[in-house]
Amino acid sequence: QVQLVESGGGLVQAGGSVRLSCVPSGRTVSSAAMGWFRQAPGKERDFVAALSWSGSVTSYADSVKGRFTISRDNAKNTVYLQMNSLKPEDTAVYYCATTRATRGRLGYVPVFSYEYEFWGQGTQVTVSS
């Protein structure tokens, strides 16, 4: 069973930065695609960013392009989401996720929530104006 643990959320002022971390157990970050989603109160869970298992391909939601960066550290078995130039509308619970299948197509970057099997418990990010 794969379990994911996110950390790094908190309260930040608009324009500030936060880095989220996700550590999986029962899985190495270099063996499967990893993604970040977010859910604001009263809204659906939305795609934020994803990284292929090869680590060579990324995908971002238009709303975060140029501000957020997904990356991983294989030695620490950790995936990160660096969030810069934060806006109040970035306020949400952020979830880390990974697919059931490992490896596969090198350039595969899942962007829909149904493509992910395992989810973390989420970490709250609140951006004040």
Accessible surface in RSA format (square Angstrom, percent):
REM  Atomic radii and reference values for relative SASA: ProtOr
REM  Chains: A
REM  Algorithm: Lee & Richards
REM  Probe-radius: 1.40
REM  Slices: 20
REM RES _ NUM      All-atoms   Total-Side   Main-Chain    Non-polar    All polar
REM                ABS   REL    ABS   REL    ABS   REL    ABS   REL    ABS   REL
RES GLN A   1   177.78  99.4 110.69  80.9  67.09 159.7  49.08 104.5 128.70  97.6
RES VAL A   2    14.73   9.7   9.95   9.0   4.78  11.5   9.95   8.6   4.78  13.0
RES GLN A   3   115.06  64.3 111.47  81.5   3.59   8.5  25.20  53.6  89.86  68.2
RES LEU A   4     7.76   4.3   0.00   0.0   7.76  19.5   0.00   0.0   7.76  20.9
RES VAL A   5    89.07  58.6  87.22  79.0   1.85   4.5  87.22  75.8   1.85   5.0
RES GLU A   6     7.09   4.1   0.00   0.0   7.09  16.9   0.00   0.0   7.09   5.8
RES SER A   7    60.12  50.8  55.99  74.7   4.13   9.5  40.08  85.4  20.04  28.1
RES GLY A   8    42.49  52.4   0.00   N/A  42.49  52.4  24.84  68.2  17.64  39.5
RES GLY A   9    31.50  38.8   0.00   N/A  31.50  38.8   2.72   7.5  28.78  64.5
RES GLY A  10    34.61  42.7   0.00   N/A  34.61  42.7  34.53  94.8   0.07   0.2
RES LEU A  11   137.23  76.4 101.46  72.6  35.77  89.9 101.55  71.3  35.68  96.0
RES VAL A  12    23.17  15.2  17.64  16.0   5.53  13.3  23.17  20.1   0.00   0.0
RES GLN A  13   138.66  77.5 136.14  99.5   2.51   6.0  37.79  80.4 100.87  76.5
RES ALA A  14    49.04  45.1  25.65  39.6  23.38  53.2  25.97  36.6  23.07  61.1
RES GLY A  15    56.76  70.0   0.00   N/A  56.76  70.0  30.62  84.0  26.13  58.5
RES GLY A  16    23.06  28.4   0.00   N/A  23.06  28.4  22.32  61.2   0.74   1.7
RES SER A  17    61.69  52.1  38.37  51.2  23.32  53.7  21.89  46.6  39.80  55.8
RES VAL A  18    21.34  14.0  14.48  13.1   6.86  16.5  21.34  18.5   0.00   0.0
RES ARG A  19   129.27  54.3 113.98  58.1  15.29  36.4  24.87  34.0 104.40  63.3
RES LEU A  20     0.00   0.0   0.00   0.0   0.00   0.0   0.00   0.0   0.00   0.0
RES SER A  21    21.37  18.1  21.30  28.4   0.08   0.2   7.71  16.4  13.67  19.1
RES CYS A  22     0.00   0.0   0.00   0.0   0.00   0.0   0.00   0.0   0.00   0.0
RES VAL A  23    69.00  45.4  66.67  60.4   2.33   5.6  66.67  57.9   2.33   6.3
RES PRO A  24     4.90   3.6   0.00   0.0   4.90  17.8   0.41   0.3   4.49  27.9
RES SER A  25    58.15  49.1  52.81  70.5   5.34  12.3  51.66 110.0   6.49   9.1
RES GLY A  26    69.34  85.5   0.00   N/A  69.34  85.5  34.92  95.8  34.42  77.1
RES ARG A  27    28.22  11.8  14.18   7.2  14.04  33.4   8.82  12.1  19.40  11.8
RES THR A  28    73.69  52.4  71.93  72.9   1.77   4.2  65.36  87.8   8.33  12.6
RES VAL A  29     0.87   0.6   0.84   0.8   0.03   0.1   0.84   0.7   0.03   0.1
RES SER A  30    36.55  30.9  32.40  43.2   4.16   9.6  11.26  24.0  25.29  35.4
RES SER A  31     7.87   6.7   7.87  10.5   0.00   0.0   5.97  12.7   1.91   2.7
RES ALA A  32     0.88   0.8   0.07   0.1   0.81   1.8   0.56   0.8   0.32   0.8
RES ALA A  33     4.44   4.1   2.35   3.6   2.09   4.8   2.35   3.3   2.09   5.5
RES MET A  34     1.14   0.6   1.14   0.8   0.00   0.0   1.10   0.9   0.04   0.1
RES GLY A  35     0.31   0.4   0.00   N/A   0.31   0.4   0.00   0.0   0.31   0.7
RES TRP A  36     0.08   0.0   0.08   0.0   0.00   0.0   0.03   0.0   0.05   0.1
RES PHE A  37     2.30   1.2   2.30   1.4   0.00   0.0   2.30   1.4   0.00   0.0
RES ARG A  38    31.31  13.1  30.71  15.7   0.60   1.4   4.30   5.9  27.01  16.4
RES GLN A  39    57.65  32.2  54.61  39.9   3.04   7.2   8.43  17.9  49.22  37.3
RES ALA A  40    23.53  21.6  20.45  31.6   3.08   7.0  20.85  29.4   2.68   7.1
RES PRO A  41   119.38  87.0  92.22  84.1  27.15  98.7 104.15  86.0  15.22  94.6
RES GLY A  42    93.12 114.8   0.00   N/A  93.12 114.8  45.92 126.0  47.20 105.7
RES LYS A  43   137.31  67.0 124.24  76.2  13.06  31.1  75.73  68.2  61.58  65.6
RES GLU A  44   142.79  82.0 134.63 101.9   8.16  19.4  53.16 102.8  89.63  73.2
RES ARG A  45    82.80  34.8  62.66  31.9  20.14  48.0  16.73  22.9  66.07  40.0
RES ASP A  46    74.88  52.5  71.86  71.5   3.02   7.1  17.85  42.0  57.04  56.9
RES PHE A  47    36.26  18.1  24.68  15.3  11.59  30.1  24.68  15.0  11.59  33.2
RES VAL A  48     0.26   0.2   0.26   0.2   0.00   0.0   0.26   0.2   0.00   0.0
RES ALA A  49     0.00   0.0   0.00   0.0   0.00   0.0   0.00   0.0   0.00   0.0
RES ALA A  50     0.00   0.0   0.00   0.0   0.00   0.0   0.00   0.0   0.00   0.0
RES LEU A  51     7.00   3.9   6.76   4.8   0.24   0.6   6.76   4.7   0.24   0.7
RES SER A  52     0.56   0.5   0.00   0.0   0.56   1.3   0.00   0.0   0.56   0.8
RES TRP A  53    47.03  18.9  46.87  22.7   0.16   0.4  46.87  25.0   0.16   0.3
RES SER A  54    34.35  29.0  10.31  13.8  24.05  55.4  13.50  28.7  20.86  29.2
RES GLY A  55    32.30  39.8   0.00   N/A  32.30  39.8   6.54  17.9  25.76  57.7
RES SER A  56    87.48  73.9  48.26  64.4  39.22  90.3  49.73 105.9  37.75  52.9
RES VAL A  57    55.00  36.2  52.43  47.5   2.58   6.2  55.00  47.8   0.00   0.0
RES THR A  58    61.36  43.6  39.22  39.8  22.14  52.8  17.40  23.4  43.96  66.5
RES SER A  59    32.06  27.1  26.58  35.5   5.48  12.6  13.70  29.2  18.36  25.7
RES TYR A  60    46.80  21.8  35.79  20.4  11.01  28.6  30.10  22.6  16.70  20.6
RES ALA A  61    21.70  20.0  14.89  23.0   6.81  15.5  21.70  30.6   0.00   0.0
RES ASP A  62   120.04  84.1  97.12  96.7  22.92  54.2  37.69  88.7  82.35  82.1
RES SER A  63    66.87  56.5  45.20  60.3  21.67  49.9  50.80 108.2  16.07  22.5
RES VAL A  64     0.36   0.2   0.36   0.3   0.00   0.0   0.36   0.3   0.00   0.0
RES LYS A  65   121.03  59.0 101.30  62.2  19.73  47.0  56.49  50.8  64.54  68.7
RES GLY A  66    87.60 108.0   0.00   N/A  87.60 108.0  43.91 120.5  43.69  97.9
RES ARG A  67    31.07  13.0  26.75  13.6   4.32  10.3  25.73  35.2   5.35   3.2
RES PHE A  68     5.33   2.7   0.00   0.0   5.33  13.9   0.00   0.0   5.33  15.3
RES THR A  69    70.34  50.0  70.10  71.1   0.24   0.6  42.64  57.3  27.70  41.9
RES ILE A  70     5.80   3.3   0.00   0.0   5.80  14.0   0.00   0.0   5.80  15.7
RES SER A  71    48.86  41.3  45.21  60.3   3.65   8.4  33.18  70.7  15.68  22.0
RES ARG A  72    53.08  22.3  25.74  13.1  27.34  65.1   8.24  11.3  44.84  27.2
RES ASP A  73    44.62  31.3  40.01  39.8   4.62  10.9  12.78  30.1  31.84  31.8
RES ASN A  74    86.04  59.3  64.94  62.8  21.10  50.8  26.66  64.2  59.38  57.4
RES ALA A  75   104.21  95.8  57.67  89.0  46.54 105.9  70.33  99.0  33.88  89.8
RES LYS A  76   136.11  66.4 116.90  71.7  19.21  45.7  72.66  65.4  63.46  67.6
RES ASN A  77    35.86  24.7  35.86  34.7   0.00   0.0  20.55  49.5  15.31  14.8
RES THR A  78     9.27   6.6   9.27   9.4   0.00   0.0   3.17   4.3   6.10   9.2
RES VAL A  79     0.27   0.2   0.27   0.2   0.00   0.0   0.27   0.2   0.00   0.0
RES TYR A  80    21.74  10.2  21.74  12.4   0.00   0.0  14.33  10.8   7.41   9.1
RES LEU A  81     0.00   0.0   0.00   0.0   0.00   0.0   0.00   0.0   0.00   0.0
RES GLN A  82    55.84  31.2  55.73  40.7   0.11   0.3  28.03  59.7  27.82  21.1
RES MET A  83     0.00   0.0   0.00   0.0   0.00   0.0   0.00   0.0   0.00   0.0
RES ASN A  84    57.84  39.9  57.84  55.9   0.00   0.0  15.18  36.5  42.67  41.2
RES SER A  85    59.78  50.5  54.60  72.9   5.18  11.9  20.05  42.7  39.73  55.7
RES LEU A  86     2.58   1.4   0.00   0.0   2.58   6.5   0.00   0.0   2.58   6.9
RES LYS A  87    86.08  42.0  85.50  52.5   0.58   1.4  39.40  35.5  46.68  49.7
RES PRO A  88    55.85  40.7  48.94  44.6   6.91  25.1  49.28  40.7   6.56  40.8
RES GLU A  89   122.36  70.2  95.23  72.0  27.13  64.6  61.62 119.2  60.74  49.6
RES ASP A  90     0.40   0.3   0.40   0.4   0.00   0.0   0.00   0.0   0.40   0.4
RES THR A  91    34.88  24.8  31.59  32.0   3.29   7.8  29.70  39.9   5.18   7.8
RES ALA A  92     2.00   1.8   1.38   2.1   0.62   1.4   2.00   2.8   0.00   0.0
RES VAL A  93    40.79  26.8  40.65  36.8   0.14   0.3  40.65  35.3   0.14   0.4
RES TYR A  94     0.00   0.0   0.00   0.0   0.00   0.0   0.00   0.0   0.00   0.0
RES TYR A  95    32.10  15.0  32.10  18.3   0.00   0.0   7.43   5.6  24.67  30.4
RES CYS A  96     0.12   0.1   0.12   0.1   0.00   0.0   0.00   0.0   0.12   0.1
RES ALA A  97     0.00   0.0   0.00   0.0   0.00   0.0   0.00   0.0   0.00   0.0
RES THR A  98     0.00   0.0   0.00   0.0   0.00   0.0   0.00   0.0   0.00   0.0
RES THR A  99     9.32   6.6   9.32   9.4   0.00   0.0   6.20   8.3   3.12   4.7
RES ARG A 100   153.50  64.4 142.01  72.4  11.49  27.3  60.93  83.3  92.57  56.1
RES ALA A 101    72.31  66.5  60.64  93.6  11.67  26.5  68.83  96.9   3.48   9.2
RES THR A 102    63.61  45.2  46.44  47.1  17.17  40.9  19.91  26.7  43.70  66.1
RES ARG A 103   129.19  54.2 119.59  61.0   9.60  22.9  40.11  54.8  89.09  54.0
RES GLY A 104    56.64  69.8   0.00   N/A  56.64  69.8  40.01 109.8  16.62  37.2
RES ARG A 105   166.75  70.0 154.65  78.8  12.10  28.8  78.55 107.3  88.20  53.5
RES LEU A 106   113.19  63.0 108.93  77.9   4.26  10.7 108.94  76.5   4.25  11.4
RES GLY A 107    41.29  50.9   0.00   N/A  41.29  50.9  21.37  58.6  19.92  44.6
RES TYR A 108    64.13  29.9  61.93  35.2   2.19   5.7  50.22  37.7  13.90  17.1
RES VAL A 109    23.63  15.5   7.25   6.6  16.38  39.5   7.25   6.3  16.38  44.4
RES PRO A 110     1.26   0.9   0.00   0.0   1.26   4.6   1.26   1.0   0.00   0.0
RES VAL A 111    44.83  29.5  40.62  36.8   4.21  10.1  40.62  35.3   4.21  11.4
RES PHE A 112   113.26  56.7 111.23  68.9   2.03   5.3 113.26  68.7   0.00   0.0
RES SER A 113    50.69  42.8  44.03  58.8   6.66  15.3  10.24  21.8  40.45  56.7
RES TYR A 114   177.91  83.1 143.56  81.7  34.36  89.4 121.50  91.3  56.41  69.5
RES GLU A 115    44.02  25.3  25.75  19.5  18.28  43.5  13.70  26.5  30.32  24.8
RES TYR A 116    11.55   5.4   0.00   0.0  11.55  30.1   0.90   0.7  10.65  13.1
RES GLU A 117    83.77  48.1  63.65  48.2  20.12  47.9   5.21  10.1  78.56  64.1
RES PHE A 118    23.87  11.9  21.25  13.2   2.62   6.8  23.87  14.5   0.00   0.0
RES TRP A 119    71.90  28.9  44.84  21.7  27.06  63.5  33.35  17.8  38.56  62.5
RES GLY A 120     9.13  11.3   0.00   N/A   9.13  11.3   1.66   4.6   7.47  16.7
RES GLN A 121   114.28  63.9  82.70  60.4  31.58  75.2  72.75 154.9  41.54  31.5
RES GLY A 122    11.85  14.6   0.00   N/A  11.85  14.6   0.27   0.7  11.58  25.9
RES THR A 123    18.43  13.1  13.39  13.6   5.05  12.0   7.50  10.1  10.93  16.5
RES GLN A 124    84.54  47.3  75.35  55.1   9.19  21.9  48.33 102.9  36.21  27.5
RES VAL A 125     0.00   0.0   0.00   0.0   0.00   0.0   0.00   0.0   0.00   0.0
RES THR A 126    46.53  33.1  46.53  47.2   0.00   0.0  35.19  47.3  11.33  17.1
RES VAL A 127     7.20   4.7   0.00   0.0   7.20  17.3   0.00   0.0   7.20  19.5
RES SER A 128    41.04  34.7  34.47  46.0   6.57  15.1  33.89  72.2   7.16  10.0
RES SER A 129   130.21 110.0  67.46  90.0  62.75 144.6  55.21 117.6  75.00 105.1
END  Absolute sums over single chains surface
CHAIN  1 A     6403.4       4782.5       1620.9       3410.6       2992.8
END  Absolute sums over all chains
TOTAL          6403.4       4782.5       1620.9       3410.6       2992.8
